[in-house]
Amino acid sequence: MAKQGKEKNTRNKSKHTELIERIKNKKRVKKETRVERLKAITKAAQEAAKKANE
C-alpha cells in the first residue's frame, strides 16, 4: 500500500542533488581546464626546444 499524505524529504533530496551536480560540474571543468593548460605548456616547451635545436 502507498503512504498517505505528502511525500517526505523530496525538497531536501532535490537540493542535495543540485548541490552534488554543481560540485561534479565544478570538478569536471577544473579537470578540463587543467588538461588544456598542461597541453599549452607542453606545446610551448616543445616549440622552444625546437627553436633551440635550430
C-alpha angles and dihedrals in degrees: 000000000000121000119258123231131026123336119265125237097354093129094049092045092052091048090049091049091051091049093050091048090050091051092048092049091049091052091047092051092048090050092049094048090047091053091048092049092049091049090052091049093049091046091051091048092050092050091049091050090048091053091047091054093052 
